[in-house]
Amino acid sequence: MEFEHRPVLLAPTVDALLQPHFGRRGGARAASAQADEADPRLAGIYVDGTFGRGGHTRELLSRLGPQARVVVFDKDPVAIGVARELAAKDARVTVVHDGFATMPQALADLGIGQIDGVMLDLGVSSPQLDDAGRGFSFMREGPLDMRMDTTRGPTVAEWLAQASVDEMREVIADYGEERFAFQIAKTIAVRRATAPLHTTLELAELVAGAVRTREKGQHPATRTFQALRIYINRELEELARALAAALELLAPKGRLAVISFHSLEDRMVKQCIAAAARPSSETMRRMPLREDELPPAIMHALGRVLADDEEVAGNPRSRSAVLRVAERTDAPLPEGGIAAFVPGLMQATAPAKTSTKASTKAQAKTPAKAKIPAPTRGAGKGRR
């Protein structure tokens, strides 16, 4: 079955990578324009960390020169199939079947030490959401799966079958910002004692019965499904690693462009860019140091872009999309590394913690969970 794929913030994302003056003249959004053919960016090396169905990659390729190279990553076997078809037609494309967190090693294996730009379109794609068989949607009957990569790792159904009430509560509260997390976890535990959960609609109906109040325009299972998807795919942990990789791999004037769809992702990206752009902390500013002794910025923030009314009208899933853009400076990375710039990086690289109540086999499959910053606003609803 074919599913429509409508890339979110398509032109602004590619503009962010290629337009020299993007975000520098009174606004974050620059109008698309034909780049100078002599611009070295057009012969650069770029990474699309979330290929999906290739909308952003194709737009990028249409503007790049014949010497350019684009390395695309994706966990989804279906997306990788599409990417390999594109690579067979365009020699500039290299395909990696893995998550964007593996960027450093994957690029090293390809002999690539620096890149000129990286774009990440986070979250679940429209074809994944629309395919009931993937288990992402609470509106369609399907298996309770939610894995981006269906060839590895536990499904949501498998995890819910063995997780403790405390583990479920913590995941739903932290990753879904759901205030009824405990009630939902208890309801799941009571249900599975008599019959396991197998389908998306079974879980959605169970959650709807446990949520006492409903937010206007939002299904009561929205936050729970978001939380389980983020957790089972280790999305925030992988994002932390990818941001760290971008800081290390981007060449001077190289660009980072990240599209987020909910507050947890966007907060991590925003905090990373802000920290890299202002590495001198308030504590250091109070020390008796001259201005030229403060650590230099390793990134310049180039602003954020939201979907305009026209795009939202044509693609409602773009309504919560936020594109953040930053550019690498020529300052060297600090000797202490870049961990201080990336929220959650230390937890993401820590050994996985497993449940003492689960079986040995289940423990080995359970994803690690990184602690996230305290929420400041509600979880987003949109998808790319």
Contacts in CASP RR format, 6 or more apart in sequence:
PFRMAT RR
TARGET T0000
AUTHOR 0000-0000-0000
METHOD contacts of the structure
MODEL  1
MEFEHRPVLLAPTVDALLQPHFGRRGGARAASAQADEADPRLAGIYVDGT
FGRGGHTRELLSRLGPQARVVVFDKDPVAIGVARELAAKDARVTVVHDGF
ATMPQALADLGIGQIDGVMLDLGVSSPQLDDAGRGFSFMREGPLDMRMDT
TRGPTVAEWLAQASVDEMREVIADYGEERFAFQIAKTIAVRRATAPLHTT
LELAELVAGAVRTREKGQHPATRTFQALRIYINRELEELARALAAALELL
APKGRLAVISFHSLEDRMVKQCIAAAARPSSETMRRMPLREDELPPAIMH
ALGRVLADDEEVAGNPRSRSAVLRVAERTDAPLPEGGIAAFVPGLMQATA
PAKTSTKASTKAQAKTPAKAKIPAPTRGAGKGRR
1 131 0 8 1.000
3 126 0 8 1.000
3 127 0 8 1.000
3 130 0 8 1.000
3 131 0 8 1.000
4 126 0 8 1.000
4 127 0 8 1.000
4 130 0 8 1.000
5 52 0 8 1.000
5 53 0 8 1.000
5 54 0 8 1.000
5 55 0 8 1.000
5 125 0 8 1.000
5 126 0 8 1.000
5 127 0 8 1.000
6 126 0 8 1.000
6 314 0 8 1.000
6 315 0 8 1.000
6 317 0 8 1.000
6 318 0 8 1.000
7 54 0 8 1.000
7 55 0 8 1.000
7 56 0 8 1.000
7 59 0 8 1.000
7 121 0 8 1.000
7 384 0 8 1.000
8 121 0 8 1.000
8 259 0 8 1.000
8 307 0 8 1.000
8 311 0 8 1.000
8 315 0 8 1.000
8 317 0 8 1.000
8 318 0 8 1.000
8 321 0 8 1.000
8 384 0 8 1.000
9 259 0 8 1.000
9 305 0 8 1.000
9 307 0 8 1.000
9 311 0 8 1.000
9 318 0 8 1.000
9 321 0 8 1.000
9 323 0 8 1.000
10 55 0 8 1.000
10 56 0 8 1.000
10 59 0 8 1.000
11 32 0 8 1.000
11 59 0 8 1.000
12 29 0 8 1.000
12 30 0 8 1.000
12 305 0 8 1.000
12 323 0 8 1.000
13 56 0 8 1.000
13 59 0 8 1.000
13 119 0 8 1.000
13 121 0 8 1.000
13 257 0 8 1.000
13 259 0 8 1.000
13 323 0 8 1.000
14 32 0 8 1.000
14 56 0 8 1.000
14 59 0 8 1.000
14 60 0 8 1.000
14 63 0 8 1.000
14 119 0 8 1.000
15 22 0 8 1.000
15 29 0 8 1.000
15 30 0 8 1.000
15 31 0 8 1.000
15 32 0 8 1.000
16 22 0 8 1.000
16 119 0 8 1.000
16 255 0 8 1.000
16 257 0 8 1.000
16 302 0 8 1.000
16 305 0 8 1.000
16 323 0 8 1.000
16 325 0 8 1.000
17 41 0 8 1.000
17 46 0 8 1.000
17 60 0 8 1.000
17 116 0 8 1.000
17 117 0 8 1.000
17 119 0 8 1.000
17 255 0 8 1.000
17 257 0 8 1.000
18 35 0 8 1.000
18 39 0 8 1.000
18 41 0 8 1.000
18 42 0 8 1.000
18 60 0 8 1.000
18 63 0 8 1.000
18 64 0 8 1.000
19 30 0 8 1.000
19 32 0 8 1.000
19 33 0 8 1.000
19 35 0 8 1.000
20 35 0 8 1.000
20 39 0 8 1.000
20 41 0 8 1.000
21 30 0 8 1.000
22 28 0 8 1.000
22 30 0 8 1.000
22 255 0 8 1.000
22 302 0 8 1.000
22 325 0 8 1.000
23 29 0 8 1.000
23 30 0 8 1.000
23 302 0 8 1.000
23 303 0 8 1.000
23 325 0 8 1.000
24 302 0 8 1.000
27 303 0 8 1.000
28 302 0 8 1.000
28 303 0 8 1.000
28 304 0 8 1.000
28 305 0 8 1.000
28 325 0 8 1.000
29 305 0 8 1.000
35 41 0 8 1.000
35 42 0 8 1.000
35 63 0 8 1.000
41 116 0 8 1.000
42 63 0 8 1.000
42 64 0 8 1.000
42 65 0 8 1.000
42 68 0 8 1.000
43 64 0 8 1.000
43 65 0 8 1.000
43 67 0 8 1.000
43 68 0 8 1.000
44 64 0 8 1.000
44 67 0 8 1.000
44 68 0 8 1.000
44 69 0 8 1.000
44 115 0 8 1.000
44 116 0 8 1.000
45 68 0 8 1.000
45 69 0 8 1.000
45 70 0 8 1.000
45 71 0 8 1.000
45 112 0 8 1.000
45 114 0 8 1.000
45 115 0 8 1.000
45 116 0 8 1.000
45 117 0 8 1.000
46 60 0 8 1.000
46 64 0 8 1.000
46 68 0 8 1.000
46 69 0 8 1.000
46 70 0 8 1.000
46 71 0 8 1.000
46 115 0 8 1.000
46 116 0 8 1.000
46 117 0 8 1.000
46 118 0 8 1.000
46 119 0 8 1.000
47 70 0 8 1.000
47 71 0 8 1.000
47 72 0 8 1.000
47 73 0 8 1.000
47 100 0 8 1.000
47 103 0 8 1.000
47 107 0 8 1.000
47 115 0 8 1.000
47 117 0 8 1.000
47 118 0 8 1.000
47 119 0 8 1.000
48 54 0 8 1.000
48 56 0 8 1.000
48 57 0 8 1.000
48 60 0 8 1.000
48 70 0 8 1.000
48 71 0 8 1.000
48 72 0 8 1.000
48 73 0 8 1.000
48 118 0 8 1.000
48 119 0 8 1.000
49 72 0 8 1.000
49 73 0 8 1.000
49 74 0 8 1.000
49 99 0 8 1.000
49 100 0 8 1.000
49 103 0 8 1.000
49 118 0 8 1.000
49 119 0 8 1.000
49 120 0 8 1.000
49 121 0 8 1.000
49 242 0 8 1.000
50 73 0 8 1.000
50 74 0 8 1.000
50 100 0 8 1.000
50 119 0 8 1.000
50 120 0 8 1.000
50 121 0 8 1.000
50 122 0 8 1.000
50 123 0 8 1.000
50 125 0 8 1.000
51 57 0 8 1.000
51 72 0 8 1.000
51 73 0 8 1.000
51 74 0 8 1.000
51 79 0 8 1.000
51 80 0 8 1.000
51 82 0 8 1.000
51 83 0 8 1.000
51 95 0 8 1.000
52 74 0 8 1.000
52 76 0 8 1.000
52 79 0 8 1.000
52 82 0 8 1.000
52 83 0 8 1.000
52 121 0 8 1.000
52 125 0 8 1.000
52 127 0 8 1.000
53 79 0 8 1.000
53 82 0 8 1.000
53 125 0 8 1.000
53 127 0 8 1.000
54 72 0 8 1.000
54 79 0 8 1.000
54 82 0 8 1.000
54 83 0 8 1.000
54 86 0 8 1.000
56 119 0 8 1.000
56 121 0 8 1.000
57 70 0 8 1.000
57 72 0 8 1.000
57 83 0 8 1.000
57 86 0 8 1.000
57 93 0 8 1.000
58 86 0 8 1.000
60 70 0 8 1.000
60 119 0 8 1.000
61 68 0 8 1.000
61 70 0 8 1.000
61 90 0 8 1.000
61 92 0 8 1.000
61 93 0 8 1.000
64 70 0 8 1.000
64 92 0 8 1.000
66 92 0 8 1.000
68 92 0 8 1.000
69 92 0 8 1.000
69 94 0 8 1.000
70 92 0 8 1.000
70 93 0 8 1.000
70 94 0 8 1.000
71 93 0 8 1.000
71 94 0 8 1.000
71 95 0 8 1.000
71 96 0 8 1.000
71 106 0 8 1.000
71 107 0 8 1.000
71 110 0 8 1.000
71 112 0 8 1.000
71 115 0 8 1.000
72 83 0 8 1.000
72 93 0 8 1.000
72 94 0 8 1.000
72 95 0 8 1.000
72 96 0 8 1.000
73 96 0 8 1.000
73 98 0 8 1.000
73 99 0 8 1.000
73 100 0 8 1.000
73 102 0 8 1.000
73 103 0 8 1.000
73 106 0 8 1.000
74 80 0 8 1.000
74 83 0 8 1.000
74 97 0 8 1.000
74 99 0 8 1.000
75 97 0 8 1.000
75 98 0 8 1.000
75 99 0 8 1.000
75 148 0 8 1.000
75 149 0 8 1.000
75 233 0 8 1.000
76 125 0 8 1.000
76 128 0 8 1.000
76 148 0 8 1.000
76 149 0 8 1.000
76 150 0 8 1.000
77 97 0 8 1.000
77 149 0 8 1.000
77 150 0 8 1.000
77 151 0 8 1.000
78 127 0 8 1.000
79 125 0 8 1.000
80 95 0 8 1.000
80 97 0 8 1.000
83 93 0 8 1.000
83 95 0 8 1.000
84 95 0 8 1.000
86 93 0 8 1.000
87 93 0 8 1.000
87 94 0 8 1.000
87 95 0 8 1.000
94 110 0 8 1.000
96 102 0 8 1.000
96 106 0 8 1.000
98 106 0 8 1.000
99 149 0 8 1.000
99 238 0 8 1.000
100 120 0 8 1.000
100 238 0 8 1.000
100 242 0 8 1.000
100 245 0 8 1.000
101 237 0 8 1.000
101 238 0 8 1.000
101 239 0 8 1.000
101 241 0 8 1.000
101 242 0 8 1.000
101 245 0 8 1.000
103 118 0 8 1.000
103 242 0 8 1.000
103 245 0 8 1.000
103 246 0 8 1.000
103 249 0 8 1.000
104 245 0 8 1.000
104 248 0 8 1.000
104 249 0 8 1.000
107 113 0 8 1.000
107 115 0 8 1.000
107 249 0 8 1.000
113 249 0 8 1.000
114 249 0 8 1.000
114 250 0 8 1.000
114 251 0 8 1.000
115 249 0 8 1.000
115 250 0 8 1.000
115 251 0 8 1.000
115 254 0 8 1.000
116 250 0 8 1.000
116 251 0 8 1.000
116 253 0 8 1.000
116 254 0 8 1.000
116 255 0 8 1.000
117 250 0 8 1.000
117 254 0 8 1.000
117 255 0 8 1.000
117 256 0 8 1.000
117 257 0 8 1.000
118 242 0 8 1.000
118 246 0 8 1.000
118 249 0 8 1.000
118 250 0 8 1.000
118 255 0 8 1.000
118 256 0 8 1.000
118 257 0 8 1.000
119 257 0 8 1.000
119 258 0 8 1.000
119 259 0 8 1.000
120 239 0 8 1.000
120 242 0 8 1.000
120 257 0 8 1.000
120 258 0 8 1.000
120 259 0 8 1.000
121 259 0 8 1.000
121 384 0 8 1.000
122 235 0 8 1.000
122 239 0 8 1.000
122 258 0 8 1.000
122 259 0 8 1.000
122 260 0 8 1.000
122 261 0 8 1.000
122 265 0 8 1.000
122 384 0 8 1.000
123 229 0 8 1.000
123 235 0 8 1.000
123 261 0 8 1.000
123 265 0 8 1.000
123 383 0 8 1.000
123 384 0 8 1.000
124 136 0 8 1.000
124 148 0 8 1.000
124 229 0 8 1.000
124 383 0 8 1.000
124 384 0 8 1.000
125 383 0 8 1.000
125 384 0 8 1.000
126 317 0 8 1.000
126 383 0 8 1.000
126 384 0 8 1.000
128 134 0 8 1.000
128 136 0 8 1.000
128 148 0 8 1.000
129 136 0 8 1.000
129 137 0 8 1.000
129 383 0 8 1.000
130 137 0 8 1.000
132 140 0 8 1.000
132 141 0 8 1.000
132 142 0 8 1.000
132 200 0 8 1.000
133 140 0 8 1.000
133 142 0 8 1.000
133 143 0 8 1.000
133 145 0 8 1.000
134 145 0 8 1.000
134 146 0 8 1.000
134 150 0 8 1.000
135 142 0 8 1.000
135 143 0 8 1.000
135 144 0 8 1.000
135 145 0 8 1.000
135 146 0 8 1.000
135 156 0 8 1.000
135 200 0 8 1.000
136 146 0 8 1.000
136 200 0 8 1.000
136 225 0 8 1.000
136 229 0 8 1.000
137 200 0 8 1.000
137 225 0 8 1.000
138 200 0 8 1.000
138 201 0 8 1.000
138 203 0 8 1.000
138 204 0 8 1.000
138 207 0 8 1.000
138 219 0 8 1.000
138 221 0 8 1.000
138 222 0 8 1.000
138 225 0 8 1.000
139 204 0 8 1.000
139 219 0 8 1.000
140 200 0 8 1.000
140 201 0 8 1.000
141 199 0 8 1.000
141 200 0 8 1.000
141 201 0 8 1.000
142 199 0 8 1.000
142 200 0 8 1.000
142 201 0 8 1.000
143 155 0 8 1.000
143 157 0 8 1.000
143 198 0 8 1.000
143 199 0 8 1.000
143 200 0 8 1.000
144 155 0 8 1.000
144 156 0 8 1.000
144 157 0 8 1.000
144 160 0 8 1.000
144 197 0 8 1.000
144 198 0 8 1.000
144 199 0 8 1.000
144 200 0 8 1.000
144 202 0 8 1.000
144 203 0 8 1.000
145 155 0 8 1.000
145 156 0 8 1.000
145 157 0 8 1.000
146 155 0 8 1.000
146 156 0 8 1.000
146 225 0 8 1.000
146 228 0 8 1.000
146 229 0 8 1.000
146 232 0 8 1.000
146 233 0 8 1.000
147 153 0 8 1.000
147 154 0 8 1.000
147 155 0 8 1.000
147 232 0 8 1.000
147 233 0 8 1.000
148 233 0 8 1.000
153 365 0 8 1.000
154 232 0 8 1.000
154 362 0 8 1.000
154 365 0 8 1.000
154 366 0 8 1.000
154 367 0 8 1.000
155 232 0 8 1.000
156 203 0 8 1.000
156 228 0 8 1.000
156 229 0 8 1.000
156 232 0 8 1.000
157 196 0 8 1.000
157 197 0 8 1.000
157 198 0 8 1.000
158 362 0 8 1.000
158 365 0 8 1.000
159 228 0 8 1.000
159 231 0 8 1.000
159 232 0 8 1.000
159 366 0 8 1.000
160 168 0 8 1.000
160 188 0 8 1.000
160 192 0 8 1.000
160 197 0 8 1.000
160 203 0 8 1.000
160 228 0 8 1.000
161 192 0 8 1.000
161 196 0 8 1.000
161 197 0 8 1.000
162 355 0 8 1.000
162 357 0 8 1.000
162 358 0 8 1.000
162 359 0 8 1.000
162 362 0 8 1.000
163 171 0 8 1.000
163 355 0 8 1.000
163 358 0 8 1.000
163 366 0 8 1.000
164 355 0 8 1.000
164 357 0 8 1.000
165 182 0 8 1.000
165 185 0 8 1.000
165 186 0 8 1.000
165 189 0 8 1.000
166 185 0 8 1.000
167 355 0 8 1.000
168 181 0 8 1.000
168 184 0 8 1.000
168 185 0 8 1.000
168 188 0 8 1.000
168 189 0 8 1.000
169 181 0 8 1.000
169 182 0 8 1.000
169 184 0 8 1.000
169 185 0 8 1.000
170 181 0 8 1.000
170 369 0 8 1.000
171 227 0 8 1.000
171 228 0 8 1.000
171 231 0 8 1.000
171 369 0 8 1.000
172 178 0 8 1.000
172 181 0 8 1.000
172 184 0 8 1.000
172 185 0 8 1.000
172 223 0 8 1.000
172 224 0 8 1.000
172 227 0 8 1.000
172 228 0 8 1.000
173 179 0 8 1.000
173 181 0 8 1.000
173 182 0 8 1.000
173 227 0 8 1.000
174 227 0 8 1.000
174 369 0 8 1.000
174 371 0 8 1.000
174 372 0 8 1.000
175 226 0 8 1.000
175 227 0 8 1.000
175 228 0 8 1.000
175 230 0 8 1.000
175 231 0 8 1.000
175 236 0 8 1.000
175 264 0 8 1.000
175 372 0 8 1.000
176 223 0 8 1.000
176 224 0 8 1.000
176 226 0 8 1.000
176 227 0 8 1.000
176 230 0 8 1.000
176 264 0 8 1.000
176 379 0 8 1.000
177 223 0 8 1.000
177 263 0 8 1.000
177 264 0 8 1.000
177 375 0 8 1.000
177 378 0 8 1.000
177 379 0 8 1.000
178 184 0 8 1.000
178 211 0 8 1.000
178 223 0 8 1.000
178 224 0 8 1.000
178 227 0 8 1.000
180 210 0 8 1.000
180 211 0 8 1.000
180 212 0 8 1.000
183 210 0 8 1.000
183 211 0 8 1.000
183 212 0 8 1.000
184 206 0 8 1.000
184 207 0 8 1.000
184 210 0 8 1.000
184 211 0 8 1.000
184 224 0 8 1.000
186 210 0 8 1.000
187 206 0 8 1.000
187 207 0 8 1.000
187 209 0 8 1.000
187 210 0 8 1.000
188 197 0 8 1.000
188 203 0 8 1.000
188 206 0 8 1.000
191 197 0 8 1.000
191 206 0 8 1.000
197 203 0 8 1.000
197 206 0 8 1.000
200 225 0 8 1.000
203 221 0 8 1.000
203 224 0 8 1.000
203 225 0 8 1.000
204 219 0 8 1.000
204 221 0 8 1.000
204 225 0 8 1.000
207 220 0 8 1.000
207 221 0 8 1.000
207 224 0 8 1.000
208 219 0 8 1.000
208 220 0 8 1.000
208 221 0 8 1.000
209 220 0 8 1.000
211 220 0 8 1.000
211 221 0 8 1.000
214 220 0 8 1.000
218 381 0 8 1.000
222 379 0 8 1.000
222 381 0 8 1.000
223 379 0 8 1.000
226 262 0 8 1.000
226 379 0 8 1.000
226 380 0 8 1.000
229 235 0 8 1.000
230 236 0 8 1.000
230 264 0 8 1.000
231 367 0 8 1.000
231 369 0 8 1.000
232 367 0 8 1.000
233 367 0 8 1.000
234 367 0 8 1.000
234 368 0 8 1.000
235 265 0 8 1.000
236 264 0 8 1.000
236 265 0 8 1.000
236 268 0 8 1.000
236 344 0 8 1.000
236 348 0 8 1.000
236 370 0 8 1.000
236 372 0 8 1.000
237 344 0 8 1.000
237 347 0 8 1.000
237 348 0 8 1.000
237 367 0 8 1.000
237 368 0 8 1.000
237 369 0 8 1.000
237 370 0 8 1.000
238 348 0 8 1.000
239 265 0 8 1.000
239 268 0 8 1.000
239 269 0 8 1.000
240 268 0 8 1.000
240 342 0 8 1.000
240 343 0 8 1.000
240 344 0 8 1.000
240 345 0 8 1.000
240 347 0 8 1.000
240 348 0 8 1.000
240 370 0 8 1.000
241 345 0 8 1.000
241 348 0 8 1.000
241 349 0 8 1.000
243 256 0 8 1.000
243 258 0 8 1.000
243 268 0 8 1.000
243 269 0 8 1.000
243 272 0 8 1.000
243 341 0 8 1.000
243 342 0 8 1.000
243 345 0 8 1.000
244 338 0 8 1.000
244 339 0 8 1.000
244 341 0 8 1.000
244 342 0 8 1.000
244 345 0 8 1.000
246 256 0 8 1.000
247 272 0 8 1.000
247 276 0 8 1.000
247 298 0 8 1.000
247 299 0 8 1.000
247 328 0 8 1.000
247 333 0 8 1.000
247 338 0 8 1.000
247 341 0 8 1.000
247 342 0 8 1.000
248 333 0 8 1.000
248 338 0 8 1.000
250 256 0 8 1.000
250 328 0 8 1.000
251 328 0 8 1.000
252 328 0 8 1.000
252 329 0 8 1.000
252 330 0 8 1.000
253 327 0 8 1.000
253 328 0 8 1.000
253 330 0 8 1.000
254 327 0 8 1.000
254 328 0 8 1.000
255 302 0 8 1.000
255 325 0 8 1.000
255 326 0 8 1.000
255 327 0 8 1.000
255 328 0 8 1.000
256 273 0 8 1.000
256 299 0 8 1.000
256 325 0 8 1.000
256 326 0 8 1.000
256 327 0 8 1.000
256 328 0 8 1.000
257 323 0 8 1.000
257 324 0 8 1.000
257 325 0 8 1.000
258 265 0 8 1.000
258 269 0 8 1.000
258 323 0 8 1.000
258 324 0 8 1.000
258 325 0 8 1.000
259 321 0 8 1.000
259 322 0 8 1.000
259 323 0 8 1.000
259 384 0 8 1.000
260 266 0 8 1.000
260 269 0 8 1.000
260 321 0 8 1.000
260 322 0 8 1.000
260 324 0 8 1.000
261 320 0 8 1.000
261 321 0 8 1.000
261 322 0 8 1.000
261 380 0 8 1.000
261 382 0 8 1.000
261 383 0 8 1.000
261 384 0 8 1.000
262 320 0 8 1.000
262 378 0 8 1.000
262 379 0 8 1.000
262 380 0 8 1.000
262 381 0 8 1.000
262 382 0 8 1.000
263 375 0 8 1.000
263 376 0 8 1.000
263 377 0 8 1.000
263 378 0 8 1.000
263 379 0 8 1.000
263 380 0 8 1.000
264 372 0 8 1.000
264 375 0 8 1.000
264 379 0 8 1.000
266 322 0 8 1.000
266 324 0 8 1.000
267 343 0 8 1.000
267 373 0 8 1.000
267 375 0 8 1.000
267 376 0 8 1.000
268 342 0 8 1.000
268 343 0 8 1.000
268 344 0 8 1.000
268 372 0 8 1.000
268 373 0 8 1.000
269 324 0 8 1.000
270 324 0 8 1.000
271 343 0 8 1.000
271 373 0 8 1.000
272 341 0 8 1.000
272 342 0 8 1.000
272 343 0 8 1.000
273 299 0 8 1.000
273 301 0 8 1.000
273 324 0 8 1.000
273 326 0 8 1.000
274 301 0 8 1.000
275 340 0 8 1.000
275 341 0 8 1.000
275 342 0 8 1.000
276 297 0 8 1.000
276 298 0 8 1.000
276 299 0 8 1.000
276 326 0 8 1.000
276 338 0 8 1.000
276 341 0 8 1.000
277 297 0 8 1.000
277 298 0 8 1.000
277 299 0 8 1.000
277 300 0 8 1.000
277 301 0 8 1.000
277 326 0 8 1.000
278 297 0 8 1.000
279 295 0 8 1.000
279 296 0 8 1.000
279 297 0 8 1.000
279 298 0 8 1.000
279 334 0 8 1.000
279 340 0 8 1.000
279 341 0 8 1.000
280 294 0 8 1.000
280 295 0 8 1.000
284 294 0 8 1.000
284 295 0 8 1.000
285 294 0 8 1.000
295 334 0 8 1.000
296 329 0 8 1.000
296 331 0 8 1.000
297 329 0 8 1.000
297 331 0 8 1.000
298 328 0 8 1.000
298 329 0 8 1.000
298 331 0 8 1.000
298 332 0 8 1.000
298 333 0 8 1.000
298 334 0 8 1.000
298 338 0 8 1.000
298 341 0 8 1.000
299 326 0 8 1.000
299 327 0 8 1.000
299 328 0 8 1.000
299 329 0 8 1.000
300 326 0 8 1.000
300 327 0 8 1.000
300 329 0 8 1.000
301 324 0 8 1.000
301 325 0 8 1.000
301 326 0 8 1.000
302 325 0 8 1.000
302 326 0 8 1.000
302 327 0 8 1.000
303 324 0 8 1.000
303 325 0 8 1.000
303 326 0 8 1.000
304 322 0 8 1.000
304 323 0 8 1.000
304 324 0 8 1.000
304 325 0 8 1.000
305 322 0 8 1.000
305 323 0 8 1.000
305 325 0 8 1.000
306 321 0 8 1.000
306 322 0 8 1.000
306 323 0 8 1.000
307 315 0 8 1.000
307 318 0 8 1.000
307 319 0 8 1.000
307 321 0 8 1.000
311 318 0 8 1.000
312 318 0 8 1.000
312 319 0 8 1.000
316 382 0 8 1.000
317 382 0 8 1.000
317 383 0 8 1.000
317 384 0 8 1.000
318 382 0 8 1.000
318 384 0 8 1.000
319 381 0 8 1.000
319 382 0 8 1.000
320 380 0 8 1.000
320 381 0 8 1.000
320 382 0 8 1.000
321 382 0 8 1.000
321 384 0 8 1.000
334 340 0 8 1.000
338 345 0 8 1.000
339 345 0 8 1.000
339 346 0 8 1.000
343 372 0 8 1.000
343 373 0 8 1.000
344 370 0 8 1.000
344 371 0 8 1.000
344 372 0 8 1.000
347 370 0 8 1.000
347 371 0 8 1.000
348 368 0 8 1.000
348 370 0 8 1.000
350 368 0 8 1.000
350 370 0 8 1.000
351 368 0 8 1.000
352 366 0 8 1.000
352 367 0 8 1.000
352 368 0 8 1.000
353 368 0 8 1.000
353 369 0 8 1.000
354 363 0 8 1.000
354 364 0 8 1.000
354 366 0 8 1.000
355 362 0 8 1.000
355 363 0 8 1.000
355 366 0 8 1.000
358 366 0 8 1.000
END
